[in-house]
Amino acid sequence: MAIEHYVNKIRTREDVIWQTTSRRDMWTKLLDRLQMDAPHFFRFLEQYAEGDDLILRRRQVRALYQADAEMGMVAAIMWAHARGIRVNALSLLVRDLPALVKLFDRDSFDDKSLTHLLGQPGISIPTASKMLSACGKQFDNIPAAILDDTISVAIESSEFAKNFPHTNTLRGKARSRPLDYYKAYLDDLNALAIRHGISHDTLDHFFAEFSSYDEPVVSRKSA
């Protein structure tokens, strides 16, 4: 079975919003432990936390980034780390916020700029892909899409192997060859988006949530 089996169902989910929820006090406690000021981060919480929770939607982050690059970058960082982040990693992101804003001042990333991003302490492909997608960036003129461990498991499963021919030549290489793996994933995902007329945002969301889809399929156990 392949993605073609799910196309109609995926199309009905075009308007589903990918959002994350984190605790406001989690962020304030982390920020209070830093040995530096983080005015943009505190200001963001003051403006956008809803009571005790910080609820962020990918479309919202994208709109914030377009309106204010610094606040949008803070939103992207918090959206990408809804489950939490180590204090030392957060301190580096706070310190390097101006550098990140400058690095993201381009519509499309290439090998050099993405390698630069991955060279920042604490930024792996899952984090980088979330930040790129949230800010509406592209890689080699292909819309950036999210690639995390959950999505890797889904696209490497027997159910979708034929839909990701380039990615599966690097099967199991998500960590050892992260840049090559991400590029192959984007190529395959872009081909699917064009072939089926489905947005990249909808496709990566589908694969992220595939294991919770309601149809019992034996091969899905691998996902």
FINU-204577 format. One record per residue: residue in one letter; x, y, z of N, C-alpha, C in turn. Coordinates in steps of 0.001 Angstrom, whole numbers, plus 500000, padded with zeros to 6 digits. Example, Ala and Ser with C-alpha at 12.3 -4.5 7.8 and 13.67 -1.06 7.14 Angstrom:
% FINU-204577
   rest      nxx      nyy      nzz     caxx     cayy     cazz      cxx      cyy      czz
      A   513190   494310   507800   512300   495500   507800   513200   496700   507800
      S   512850   497750   507080   513670   498940   507140   512900   500030   507870
% end
This chain:
% FINU-204577
   rest      nxx      nyy      nzz     caxx     cayy     cazz      cxx      cyy      czz
      M   500849   498810   500000   500000   500000   500000   500888   501246   500000
      A   500396   502352   499424   501207   503565   499314   500333   504772   499588
      I   500924   505935   499430   500213   507168   499767   498969   507360   498902
      E   498977   506775   497695   497813   506907   496819   496533   506427   497499
      H   496669   505481   498410   495508   504955   499128   494889   506018   500041
      Y   495694   507002   500438   495243   507988   501424   494982   509377   500842
      V   495164   509529   499541   495113   510860   498942   493805   511587   499252
      N   492691   510931   499066   491405   511609   499302   491267   512036   500755
      K   491694   511177   501661   491613   511518   503078   492557   512671   503413
      I   493748   512665   502813   494708   513743   503063   494143   515067   502572
      R   493503   515050   501428   492953   516291   500870   491883   516896   501783
      T   491185   516061   502517   490173   516594   503435   490809   517253   504647
      R   492125   517080   504790   492830   517633   505951   493654   518864   505602
      E   493436   519417   504424   494212   520578   503987   494121   521740   504971
      D   492983   521862   505629   492792   522996   506539   493147   522672   507989
      V   493624   521445   508237   494012   521083   509604   495267   521863   509983
      I   495234   522481   511144   496335   523340   511584   497276   522563   512487
      W   498565   522610   512164   499561   521971   513021   499910   522955   514127
      Q   499616   522579   515348   499918   523467   516455   500622   522707   517569
      T   501351   523429   518377   502004   522843   519546   501556   523613   520785
      T   501560   522938   521899   501201   523560   523164   502293   523278   524187
      S   502776   524305   524833   503749   524146   525907   503328   525008   527085
      R   503873   524704   528227   503526   525432   529426   504308   526732   529503
      R   503610   527802   529807   504264   529096   529954   505315   529057   531067
      D   504983   528405   532186   505936   528395   533296   507181   527567   532976
      M   507067   526602   532037   508257   525871   531610   509268   526829   530998
      W   508761   527713   530126   509651   528664   529460   510188   529708   530432
      T   509354   530208   531312   509830   531239   532248   510893   530666   533182
      K   510704   529423   533626   511708   528805   534496   513029   528594   533753
      L   512936   528163   532509   514154   527985   531708   514864   529322   531502
      L   514102   530340   531153   514693   531656   530897   515277   532262   532168
      D   514647   531999   533312   515157   532525   534578   516498   531899   534956
      R   516765   530715   534420   518024   530024   534743   519183   530463   533850
      L   518903   531260   532833   519959   531714   531934   520840   532749   532617
      Q   522082   532788   532193   523026   533768   532725   523103   534984   531801
      M   521978   535328   531180   521945   536456   530254   520507   536947   530138
      D   520358   538148   529627   519020   538688   529398   518419   538064   528143
      A   517116   537911   528156   516397   537359   526996   515128   538167   526764
      P   515275   539470   526481   514086   540333   526405   513082   539911   525345
      H   513564   539470   524176   512630   539086   523114   511787   537882   523529
      F   512399   536955   524254   511697   535746   524670   510650   536069   525736
      F   511000   536891   526725   510027   537275   527743   508894   538102   527129
      R   509251   538993   526209   508225   539814   525577   507275   538951   524750
      F   507831   537933   524113   506981   537044   523321   505976   536328   524216
      L   506430   535832   525357   505521   535150   526272   504433   536093   526774
      E   504820   537315   527076   503842   538285   527561   502759   538552   526518
      Q   503155   538591   525263   502216   538955   524205   501391   537782   523694
      Y   501972   536571   523702   501326   535483   522976   500930   534277   523820
      A   501398   534177   525055   500931   533068   525896   499465   533296   526259
      E   498685   532230   526220   497261   532309   526534   497045   531694   527915
      G   497047   532544   528927   496936   532039   530287   498184   531269   530665
      D   497996   530001   531073   499125   529175   531488   499806   528477   530326
      D   499231   528550   529153   499749   527807   528001   500253   528727   526898
      L   501221   528216   526171   501680   528871   524945   501253   527972   523787
      I   500240   528397   523068   499715   527631   521945   500159   528317   520661
      L   500919   527580   519859   501445   528149   518620   501028   527296   517429
      R   500595   527958   516381   500216   527295   515145   501254   527628   514085
      R   501536   526674   513220   502571   526906   512219   502251   528134   511374
      R   501000   528292   510972   500622   529455   510154   500813   530755   510937
      Q   500549   530690   512237   500721   531866   513081   502193   532252   513170
      V   503053   531270   513362   504491   531540   513431   504970   532160   512125
      R   504486   531619   511028   504875   532124   509714   504458   533585   509542
      A   503248   533906   509987   502767   535281   509875   503558   536211   510791
      L   503884   535743   512000   504680   536555   512918   506058   536835   512345
      Y   506652   535829   511731   507980   536006   511149   507948   537043   510029
      Q   506919   537001   509215   506807   537985   508129   506653   539401   508663
      A   505996   539533   509811   505751   540855   510382   506934   541373   511181
      D   507652   540476   511861   508754   540877   512743   509716   539699   512831
      A   510854   539796   512155   511766   538663   512038   512265   538170   513396
      E   512577   539091   514314   513106   538666   515608   512046   537931   516428
      M   510851   538510   516512   509792   537849   517262   509360   536559   516574
      G   509370   536555   515244   509042   535342   514513   510053   534239   514751
      M   511335   534608   514880   512354   533608   515164   512175   533037   516562
      V   511832   533883   517531   511533   533394   518870   510359   532414   518807
      A   509320   532778   518065   508160   531896   517916   508568   530561   517301
      A   509425   530598   516289   509870   529366   515633   510652   528484   516595
      I   511496   529096   517420   512279   528337   518401   511350   527677   519417
      M   510378   528419   519920   509465   527865   520913   508526   526832   520294
      W   508118   527062   519059   507267   526089   518364   508020   524778   518136
      A   509307   524890   517839   510117   523705   517554   510505   522943   518817
      H   510361   523575   519979   510784   522942   521234   509640   522894   522248
      A   508465   522565   521773   507297   522564   522663   507443   521564   523806
      R   508240   520513   523603   508424   519517   524661   509535   519897   525624
      G   510179   521011   525372   511230   521465   526270   512587   521494   525589
      I   513546   522072   526267   514887   522230   525730   515849   522372   526904
      R   517051   521880   526734   518038   522019   527797   518442   523479   527958
      V   518772   523849   529187   519097   525239   529471   520294   525703   528653
      N   521329   524856   528548   522514   525289   527802   522209   525481   526322
      A   521318   524639   525768   520927   524793   524361   520120   526077   524175
      L   519207   526353   525102   518417   527579   525009   519305   528802   525146
      S   520293   528734   526023   521182   529884   526199   521922   530215   524909
      L   522292   529186   524153   522992   529407   522884   522051   530014   521847
      L   520793   529569   521837   519833   530136   520896   519519   531590   521244
      V   519426   531890   522546   519205   533272   522967   520398   534131   522567
      R   521583   533619   522824   522798   534368   522474   522903   534604   520972
      D   522538   533592   520192   522740   533657   518744   521509   534148   517992
      L   520512   534676   518699   519291   535128   518023   519583   536101   516884
      P   520424   537134   517071   520711   538048   515941   521340   537320   514754
      A   522232   536347   515033   522864   535600   513947   521847   534734   513213
      L   520906   534152   513954   519872   533333   513327   518959   534186   512450
      V   518599   535368   512951   517752   536274   512160   518463   536641   510862
      K   519755   536901   510950   520526   537252   509751   520611   536068   508796
      L   520855   534882   509339   520963   533688   508503   519656   533396   507783
      F   518531   533650   508437   517223   533368   507854   516758   534466   506895
      D   517564   535485   506707   517175   536579   505818   517411   536196   504359
      R   516745   535156   503932   516803   534656   502550   515555   533822   502338
      D   515090   533781   501109   513885   532998   500822   514191   531511   500733
      S   515359   531179   500150   515692   529782   499917   517090   529478   500442
      F   517205   528425   501228   518495   527966   501719   519157   527086   500665
      D   520480   526987   500742   521229   526058   499904   522116   525209   500819
      D   522971   524394   500234   523820   523517   501043   524639   524310   502062
      K   525207   525414   501618   526096   526188   502486   525339   526787   503660
      S   524202   527423   503387   523456   528080   504471   522800   527065   505404
      L   522341   525932   504866   521750   524922   505735   522830   524257   506591
      T   524007   524033   506005   525128   523498   506783   525502   524460   507898
      H   525476   525755   507588   525737   526774   508608   524713   526682   509732
      L   523442   526535   509376   522392   526423   510384   522604   525183   511249
      L   522929   524061   510611   523142   522820   511352   524409   522883   512206
      G   525286   523822   511885   526496   523998   512674   526276   524774   513953
      Q   525085   525366   514093   524782   526079   515331   524553   525060   516447
      P   525109   525307   517628   524964   524343   518724   523498   524042   519029
      G   523196   522749   519104   521860   522334   519492   520839   522284   518383
      I   521242   522585   517142   520289   522560   516029   520568   521346   515147
      S   519668   520386   515192   519741   519189   514367   518749   519331   513214
      I   518690   518328   512354   517742   518372   511241   516295   518511   511728
      P   515832   517754   512729   514449   517959   513177   514169   519397   513599
      T   515081   519978   514387   514888   521364   514825   514993   522331   513656
      A   516013   522166   512833   516203   523060   511692   515010   522990   510748
      S   514510   521780   510478   513396   521641   509535   512139   522302   510085
      K   511924   522218   511397   510764   522878   511999   510891   524393   511903
      M   512079   524911   512164   512282   526355   512098   512144   526863   510665
      L   512715   526131   509706   512616   526528   508302   511166   526514   507831
      S   510451   525445   508174   509054   525336   507760   508214   526415   508422
      A   508427   526622   509725   507632   527613   510448   507820   529005   509881
      C   509023   529301   509413   509307   530630   508867   509011   530733   507375
      G   508499   529650   506782   508103   529687   505371   509263   529713   504401
      K   510381   529084   504782   511562   529086   503919   511532   527918   502931
      Q   512452   527981   501990   512615   526913   501011   514046   526385   501077
      F   514236   525203   500497   515591   524685   500280   515720   524362   498806
      D   516666   525007   498152   516820   524851   496694   515482   525045   495991
      N   514741   526068   496447   513467   526479   495860   512340   525452   496030
      I   512517   524523   496966   511453   523601   497348   511000   523996   498752
      P   509694   524112   498989   509237   524489   500329   509802   523568   501405
      A   510370   524165   502436   510907   523367   503534   509779   522611   504223
      A   510040   521376   504587   509055   520546   505282   509708   519962   506520
      I   508889   519593   507457   509392   519060   508719   509815   517599   508556
      L   510956   517275   509147   511442   515896   509170   511947   515601   510576
      D   511176   514815   511318   511618   514395   512640   511644   512875   512687
      D   511927   512315   513859   512063   510864   513954   510761   510144   513611
      T   509627   510720   514012   508338   510092   513724   508098   510008   512222
      I   508412   511090   511512   508227   511101   510069   509198   510145   509392
      S   510446   510089   509872   511426   509164   509295   510943   507726   509385
      V   510371   507359   510540   509866   505997   510708   508751   505731   509704
      A   507859   506700   509522   506737   506510   508599   507202   506349   507159
      I   508092   507233   506707   508482   507195   505294   509433   506042   504978
      E   510064   505468   505998   510913   504310   505779   510147   503000   505942
      S   508873   503084   506319   508075   501866   506492   507786   501241   505135
      S   507464   499960   505155   507159   499263   503904   505965   499885   503198
      E   505090   500534   503969   503881   501117   503390   504193   502249   502414
      F   505241   503032   502692   505521   504208   501867   506881   504166   501165
      A   507557   503044   501238   508910   502962   500678   508951   503384   499210
      K   507968   502954   498423   508016   503263   496993   507724   504740   496713
      N   507101   505440   497670   506834   506868   497505   508058   507728   497807
      F   509069   507124   498429   510271   507867   498815   511520   507154   498307
      P   511645   507039   496985   512759   506271   496425   514124   506873   496725
      H   514242   508204   496670   515535   508829   496957   515883   508703   498439
      T   514881   508923   499289   515122   508841   500728   515524   507432   501129
      N   514888   506447   500533   515149   505076   500962   516465   504517   500456
      T   517136   505218   499549   518512   504823   499236   519429   505175   500405
      L   518938   506045   501294   519689   506432   502491   518999   505899   503743
      R   518288   504830   503585   517527   504246   504695   518406   504089   505937
      G   517918   504589   507056   518663   504483   508304   519807   505474   508440
      K   519910   506431   507502   521023   507386   507510   520597   508764   507994
      A   519432   508862   508621   518930   510173   509049   519894   510874   509991
      R   520639   510106   510773   521562   510712   511733   522988   510790   511196
      S   523419   509781   510458   524800   509768   509993   525022   510650   508765
      R   523981   510849   507962   524080   511718   506774   522860   512638   506737
      P   522720   513482   507749   521472   514247   507907   521157   515190   506754
      L   522152   515887   506218   521877   516832   505139   521443   516092   503875
      D   522161   515021   503518   521791   514231   502339   520402   513630   502500
      Y   520112   513158   503704   518813   512538   503976   517697   513567   503839
      Y   517915   514752   504378   516883   515789   504315   516637   516224   502869
      K   517703   516375   502104   517557   516778   500703   516786   515715   499918
      A   517095   514451   500165   516384   513373   499472   514909   513375   499858
      Y   514632   513584   501133   513253   513647   501623   512482   514773   500954
      L   513088   515952   500866   512406   517081   500229   512141   516807   498753
      D   513093   516186   498072   512888   515846   496656   511681   514910   496500
      D   511633   513883   497324   510526   512921   497239   509202   513556   497638
      L   509210   514336   498711   507973   514971   499168   507469   515968   498134
      N   508393   516701   497512   508002   517668   496480   507363   516963   495288
      A   507920   515817   494906   507340   515056   493792   505921   514607   494131
      L   505697   514176   495369   504357   513769   495793   503398   514955   495814
      A   503874   516094   496295   503029   517294   496358   502572   517708   494966
      I   503488   517675   494003   503160   518065   492633   502230   517037   491993
      R   502541   515777   492188   501763   514711   491543   500312   514700   492010
      H   500105   514936   493295   498767   514806   493859   498102   516143   494171
      G   498794   517241   493923   498200   518546   494177   497902   518786   495647
      I   498811   518344   496502   498650   518492   497950   499810   519331   498472
      S   499541   520215   499395   500601   521099   499890   501626   520330   500703
      H   502843   520868   500726   503923   520273   501509   503563   520282   502998
      D   502909   521354   503453   502507   521440   504857   501555   520312   505230
      T   500631   520004   504339   499668   518947   504621   500333   517578   504617
      L   501284   517383   503701   501947   516088   503606   502819   515796   504820
      D   503621   516768   505254   504471   516451   506410   503622   516243   507661
      H   502502   516966   507754   501595   516771   508885   500987   515375   508844
      F   500628   514917   507661   500070   513571   507507   501052   512507   507997
      F   502311   512602   507563   503290   511590   507963   503618   511681   509451
      A   503562   512874   510007   503812   513034   511444   502734   512356   512276
      E   501507   512323   511751   500386   511767   512499   499926   510415   511954
      F   500689   509862   511029   500227   508650   510344   499938   507503   511301
      S   500760   507339   512320   500578   506201   513228   499259   506270   513986
      S   498625   507448   514014   497353   507583   514728   496151   507531   513795
      Y   496389   507312   512487   495255   507209   511566   494395   506010   511945
      D   493111   506100   511635   492156   505163   512213   491983   503869   511427
      E   492582   503734   510246   492410   502498   509489   493443   501477   509917
      P   493050   500301   510385   494029   499292   510797   494691   498637   509603
      V   495956   498901   509398   496704   498308   508314   497889   497582   508924
      V   498050   496309   508579   499082   495483   509210   500456   496095   509060
      S   500786   496577   507840   502126   497099   507599   502398   498363   508380
      R   501342   498996   508941   501539   500240   509647   502241   500021   510986
      K   502361   498767   511432   503019   498501   512689   504440   499044   512698
      S   505066   499114   511523   506426   499625   511455   506486   501115   511656
      A   505337   501783   511554   505306   503233   511716   504938   503617   513145
% end
